[in-house]
Amino acid sequence: MLDQRFIVAIGRIERALSRIEKSAIAPAAPSDNDLAERHEKLKSETLMAIRDLDKILADAR
């Protein structure tokens, strides 16, 4: 159970990092109106993944 939660959390982090890498390689055009919205969503997803990892690590102790 703990392993599965850890794997899911790592998967979420990997997906977030993949999106970050893609945006660094090909940044959005200045006319991209939803850039701020996508940035906030990415930050939120990354924060949730980090919190999940914190919970998993705290439960493992």
Secondary structure, DSSP 4 states (H G I P E B T S, - for coil): -HHHHHHHHHHHHHHHHHHHHHHHHSPPPTT-TTHHHHHHHHHHHHHHHHHHHHHHHHHH-
